[in-house]
């Protein structure tokens, strides 16, 4: 059975605020500061969320807010950010002429509702769903007994349960539960989308797809809708990303302190994870950190290898930080802060030149294929182990687009163009087949009206860039 909560009204207007482009490590005296006294009096945190110590929703900790204040960073206004995202979804639904979208991907649900609930568990156990119409009517199916987790969000019109129809939950009654759930979707589509029977779906169990087909619902893929909606970040999302980056970089500093002879790769990764969680971050999508000869080839995840002074350590954060935003930074360090070898310097300089040259091409209107064809070329000896992309979008996770190397354009490439408000990562892996060392570098940037703004500020290693 599903449980109904009183419908909530969607605001008729969606507030717009000016984008704050202050670099996290710059503290201009004229920057707007947080007034903790005023916010405490109002019962709100600096991001406009409830300041009640026992609230159900998660978010940044006092440590994060204090660090942001010291950096002159303004947190996002969450109600405005949420309204912007809903409007982005509605605009895409209208552009694609569909009556509504049904989402099971927990990150799409997060984008639409700004709710979280066992994000990793629901990524492989699809027990939550969200339905949004082109007019902005939103229904959230949460895990049973979890309606209280979204009670603070007025954009959600109804909260229900009963979206589980996978074998672990429903066994040989899966078809029955799928039919019941899809009957609710059919009723909502008829009530809120008129004669439009087209329903976008991001992903769904086979039993659910067959049940929708049986009801005469015209199912189409919703992945383009969600990716294109998420592609352009609003002013409050940019503020949130800047805050997430600052918190990640603080945790990177703590991870660097954990890098010492006798520590393991896992010890370093645990420090990053702990620093993220302490500030209100959420999880890390991978464990891509390796040391010594494990840096080549790439994609080896951290393990029990014990570090020694002089070891190369390379990593990619893939970190889901505060407000659910991904912070994707890659760096390569030397354990013990010793001088890198001549070969390590050579590889590092190639990677550094690669991403710094490629980022200079970024501005609105540039075609994806122009970035591919005009980008910095890796030496022939480093191309076989090139990274999978030159650029990729980033938001709540790695997002559209993927911009490929020339070698991969025919097989995987597609066309598009950069737009202001996109957030991208530019990256490189440089290591030769059979080589001992592998360098990984990556920065995150915002496409602006005139070019780009760097969002990551963690420094590169001067020791690798000095002359031998």
N, C-alpha and C positions, 0 to 999 in steps of 0.2 A: 504494500500500500504506500501511496505517496502522501506526504504531509504538506499542507499548504500553510504559508505564512501570509499575513495581510499584504496585499499588493502595495508597492511603493511607487511613487510618481517620479517620472523622469523630468529633470529640470528643463525648462523650455529654452534656456540660453546656456551657452558654455563659455565660461570666462577665459579670456586670453591674457597672458602676462608676458612681459618682455623677457627675452632670453638672456640669461646671465652667462657670459663667456669668460669669466675670470679664471685663469689657470689655477689649479689647486695649490701650487707652491708659490703663487704671487699673492701678496696681501696689500693691495692699494689702500691708502688711508681713506679714500672716499667710498670704499665698498660698503654695501649695506650689511649691518651686523644683526645678529640675533639678539633679541631682548628677552632673556629668560624670565625676568620678573613679570613682564607683561603677559607672556604666554602661560606662566604658572597661574597668574590671576584668572586668565581666561579658561583654565583647565585644559589647555591644548599644548601639545608638543610643537617644536618649531616647524614641523611639516604639516600642521593643521590637524593631526590625529589626536585622539583622546589621550590625555595624560594620566588616566587612571592606571595605577600600578597593577591591577588585576585584570586588565582588559584581555579579551580573547585574541585579538589580532596581533601578529608579530610585527617587528620593525626595528629600526636602529636603536642602539643602546645609548646611554648617557655618554659613554666614552666616545662614540662616533660623533654625537652632536657637539661635544666639547672640542674634538679635533677639527671638525668643520668650522666651528666658530673661530678657532685660532688661525685657520687658513683663509678666513674671509669668505667662505662658501655659504651660499643661501640654499637651504634644503628646498625640495619641491613642495608645492601646495597640492596635496594628494587629491582633494576633491576636484580640482581643475584638471589634473592629469588624468583622472579616471573618466571625466566627461569627454575629454579630447579623444581618448581611445575609443570610447563607444561611438563617437561621431565618425571616427575613421572607419570603423567596421560598417556602419550604416552607409557611408558613402560608397564603399566597395560593393556592398550588396546591391545598391541601386545601379552602380556602374555595370555590374554583371547580370542585372535583371533576374535576381533570385529573390524569393519571398522571405527567406531566412537562412541562417547557418546553424548547424549542429556541430558542436565541438567536443571532442573527447581528449585531445592533447592537453595535458595539464598546463603547458605554457600558453596555449591559446586561451584556455579558461582564465589563467592569471591575467592575461592582457585584457580580456573582456570584463572581468569582474574585480580584479585585484584581490582575489581570495587565494589562500594557500591551504592545502590540506594534504599532508603526506605526499609531497610532490613526487618523490622518487618511487614510492610504492604505487601510486596511481599511474605512473608512467608505464608500468607493465601489468597493472590490474585496473582496467578502465571502469572504475566505480563512480566517477563523477562525469557530468556532462553539462553543457550550457547551450541554450538556444537563444538566438538573437534575431529579431526581425528587422527588416529595412526601416521600420519606423522606430526602432530602438527599444521594443519590448523585450525584456530579458528574463529568462527563467534559468535558475541554477538547480541542478540535481546534485546534491552533495551526498557523501557517505552517510549511512543511517546514523541518526542521533547527532548530526553535526550542523544543524541549522543555525545554531548560535554563532558559528564562526563567521557568518556574513551578515549578522543582524545590524552592523554599523554602516552598511553600504546601501544608500537609498536608490542607486541606479538599478539594483536587482529588484524586479517587480514581484517575483514569486520564488520561493525556495521549496524544493521538493526532494524526495529521495526515491530510489528505485531504478537507477540507471545501470545497475550491474546485470549483465547477461553474458558472463564468461564462465567457463566450465568450473573453475575453482569455486565460484560463488553459487552457480545455479545447476551444475551437473547435467543430468538428463532432462531438466526442466528449462534449459536455456532458451529453446524456441518459444516457450510459453512466456517467459519473462521479457524476451525481446519483442514479442507481439504486443504485450501490455505497454511497454515503454513507447514503442513506435506508434501505438494508438494515441498516446498523449501528444506526440509530435504532430501527428496528422490533425488532431483537434486544434492545436495551437496554430498550425499553419493555416487552417481554414478560418479561424477566428481573427487572426492578425495580419494575414497576407492576402486576403480576398481570393481572387481567382488565380493567383500565382502559385502554382504547384511545384515550382522549382525549389529544391532544397540543396544547399551546399553542405557538404560534410567533410571534415578534415581527415577523419579516420573512423572506422567502425568495425565491429565484429561481423563476421559473415551472416550470422543469424539476424542481426539488426538490418543489414542491407537487404536481405531477402524479405524481411517483414515490411520494410518501407516500399519495396517494389510491389508487394502484394496489395498494398493500400493505394497504389496508383500514384505515389509520390515520385516526381522526376528528380532523381538524385544526381548531383554533379559534384565534381571535386571542389573542395573548399580551400585547398592549400594555397592557391594563387590569391584568394581573397584575404586570408589571414596574413600571408607574407607581405602583400602589397600594403595592407593596412598598417602593419608594424614597421614598414620600411622607413617612413618619414616620422622622425621624432619631434614631438611638440616641445615648447619652451620648458615645461615642468619636467618632461622626461630628460631633457639635457641637464637640468639642475640635478636630477636624481643620478644620472650617469656620472656627473662630475663628483658627486659625493661618494658614489660607489668606487670610483677610481681612486679617490683619496684614501678610502679605507683599505682598499686592496694594497695600495702602495705602502701604507703603514704596516700591514701584515707582511709584505715583502721584506721590509726592514727587519722584522722579527725573524723571518725565515733566514735571512742572511746571518743574523747573530747565531742561529743554530748550526750554521755551516762551519764545521771544525773537524780536525783530524780525530778519528775515533767515533764520530757520529755516523749514523746511517742515512741513506737517502730518505728512508721513511721518517727519521727524526726531523729532517728539514721540511718534508711535506706536512707533517703533523703541526709544525709551528705555523705554517701558512694557513692551514685549516683552522687551527685554534684562534689565530688572529682574526680571521674572517668571522667566525662565530661570535667571538667576544664583541664585535662591533655591530652585530645584528645581521650579518650575511647569512646565506642559506645553505649552500653546498658547493662542491667542486665536481665538475662533470667528468674529469679524467684524473689520472695520476701521472701525467707525462713529465717526469723529472728523472734524469739519468746522469751518471757521473763516469769519469774516466773513459775506458773503451766502450762503455755502454751508450755513450752519446752518439755512436755511429754503428749501425744505421739508426734512424730516428724512430720515434713512437714506442720506445721502451719505457714502461711505467716504473715508478719508484719501487724499490724493494729493499732487501736487507744488506745491500753492498755497503761496506764500511769505507768512509772517506779517508784519504790521506792528503797531507799538504801537497799542493801542486796539482791536484785533480781538477780537471775541467768539470763544471756542473752546468748543465743546460736544462731549461724547463719552459713550460707553457702553462700559465695559471689556469685557464679555462674555468674561472671562478664565478659562481653565481653569488653576487654580493648583496648589499643592502638594496631594498626595494625590488629584489629579484633580478637586478640587472647583471648581465655578464660583463666581467672585466677580463679581457684577453690580452695579456702581456707576456712576451717571451724575452728572456735574457740568458746570457751565459756568463758565468763567474769562474774565478779560480779559488779553490779552497786554500786558506792560509794567506790569501792576498799576495802570493808570490808572483814573480814576473811570468807572463805567458811565454810559451815557446814561440819560435819564429813561425812555425806552421800554424799555431793557434791564432797568432796575430794576422797572418795572411787570410785565413778563413773568416775571421771576425770582420776584417776590413771589407771583404767581398760582401758579406751579409749586410753590414752597415751601409755601404754604398748602394746596395740593392734597394733597401727599403727607403733610404733618404732620397734617392733619385726617383723612385716610383711615386712617392707621396707628392712630389712637386707637380705631377701631372693632374692632381685631383682638383676639379672645379665643376660646377654645374654644367650640364650639356655634353660632357665628354662621354663618348660611347664606350661600352665595356670592351669592345674589340680594339678600340684605339689604345686603351690601357695595355691590352695584351700585345699589340704589335709595336707600340712605341716604348714599352717599358725597358728597364735595364736588363741586359742579358747576362745571365750567369756564365762563367767560363764553361767550356765544353766538358771539362772534367767533373763539374759539379751538377750537371743537368740530369744525370740518371737518377740521382737521389733528391731531386728538387721537391719542394713542398707541393701539396696537392692544389693550392691556389696561390695567386699573387695577392689578391684582395678578397675579403668576404665581408658581408654585412654582419652587424652585431647589435643586439638589443637585450631581450630576455635570454637569449642564447645566440649561437651562431645562426644568422638569418640570411635571407636573400639580400644581395646576389652572391654567387660564386664567380669570380673573374679568374680565368685560367691562364696558364702559361701557353706560349705558342704551340708547344708539343702536344697539348691536350685540347686545343680549341676545336678541332674537327670532331673529336669524339664526344666532348662534354660541353663545349662552349655554347652560349646563347647571347642574344643581343639585348641591349638596354642602354640607358644613359644615367649618369649621375644626376642627382637632384639635391638641392639644398635641404638640409634636415636629415639626410642619410648619415648613419654612423658606420664607419668601415674599420677593418683591421688590415694593415699592410704587413706582410711577413715574409720571412725567408728561412729556409734551412739550408745550410751549406756544409756539405761533407762529401768526400770523394769515396767511391766504391772501394772497399778494402782499407780505407783510411782509419786512423785511430780516433780522430776528433770530429765532432759535429757541433756547429754553432747554430743556435736558434735565436732570432731577434724578431720582435713584433711590437708594433705600436697601434694605438687606437686613435681615431680622428673623426672629426665632425666635418661634413661638407657644408660650407657656408654659402652665402649668396655670391661671394667673390672668389672663393677658393677653398681653403680648409683651415681648421684650427686643431692643433694637437690636443687630445684629451689626456694622454698619458704623459707623465713628467718624470718617471723614474729614470735616473741617468744611465747612459751607456758607460762602459768601462774604459776609463782613460788609459789604463795600462795596456789594453789591447790596441789602442789607436796611436800610442807613442811610437816613434821610430825605434827600430831595434838598436 
